[in-house]
Amino acid sequence: MTIKNVLIKVSLYCFIIASVTGFIASLKVALPTADSEWIDFRKIRPLHTFLALSAQIAGLLGLAQYILGRYGASPAKARSYVFTAFIVAGGVAILAGYYSGREYITWPVYLTPLLLTPVLANIFRLFRSGKALSAANPEGFWLLVSGHLFIVGGVVESHFWLIPSVGGNFVKDLTVQWHGIDTFIAGINISLYGVSVFLLNQQPKPLRNRWLYVIALFSLLFTFGHHHYVSPQPFSLKILAFAASMVAVLSLLKHTKEYKKQIRKKTGKDALHRLITAITFWMMISISSGILFAIPHVNLYVHGTYWIVAHAMSAMIGTNMLIIISGAYLLAGNAETPKPGLNTGIALTNAGLAVLWLSAGAAGIIRGFERVESDYLAYYHKIECVMYGFPVAGLLLIAGLYLMLRRLR
């Protein structure tokens, strides 16, 4: 099956390379011996993060480009080349040892305009085609617009550390950094959800009550404080973070209801249905773990452990990556027809994420409780055997991704 959209192809290649770099990083974690000294974790970790985020944004831009094209917008090849240049330049720079040293926003800051340009161009095109898009799918349109604006706002805010009064103050820097990161990632999630609404809902629903959007906006903008409860950030931000995180219970209930409907479906369980079911399941895991980890007494033990890695991977891989793959199959045509290896690929991906959760959970429990009364060297030997699960999870995810993508060209 052929995919003509350049950005979707770039996205799929980035996912493959990101999975390989993630596997290499897992070897360093599981086998921190002389045999793995060739792995420079200072480079491989930011490269893995950069490729994973780039894959999601490329897939988002590509699918949004397809949706815009359906409603009369002209092709925009230039932004495909600009974003591809961002990925290539960022990857080369990180391998050469030039990276920001920041969490998630790992690329050199001078490359940020190459990221913002295609996203801003998309925003312009979304508003320009707003009447047609809103008439066709009002919820999808506002999700796409809101998500793109969040991406821009989050990226810009994440560079406030360059301002001396922010970067020179530890508390301000930490607070602004995580607000920017949360906004940026929320923008990716919202936009991809909007894409899925456009692609999968043939009978679009009218806009919901505006208070639901106000509640959702509050949750998205104020959860950031739970990433660093223990820091000396203002106590009011901690209270807001807890309250905003608990609001996600509403979203969890909605997706749980949807998941029950999907697994009860007795007919038409085609390849696309299995992808959507997997997306909904991992979305439930991501939301429920996010709620649990935001409870201060739980956060005290899970913060800074591999639990957080598992939480992030269930969102990035189990939800966002599978949404983009679903969109790629829809664009390639005949998504409803079972493809050889596709169901196995979905099963292996689910298995890889499950192994990751079990390994991360065990390591997180040991570290979370042991660090309260002892130092790292005293309990590390208890974690060593658990860490072997990470390369196993990596192999399962690479195999699953390969099987899902091998028929997409």
Salt bridges, closest charged atoms under 4 A:
ASP40 OD1 - ARG42 NE 3.13
GLU103 OE2 - ARG45 NH2 2.87
GLU139 OE2 - ARG208 NH2 3.19
GLU157 OE1 - HIS179 ND1 2.78
ASP173 OD1 - ARG102 NH2 2.61
ASP182 OD1 - HIS227 NE2 2.72
GLU258 OE1 - LYS261 NZ 3.93
GLU370 OE2 - LYS382 NZ 2.82
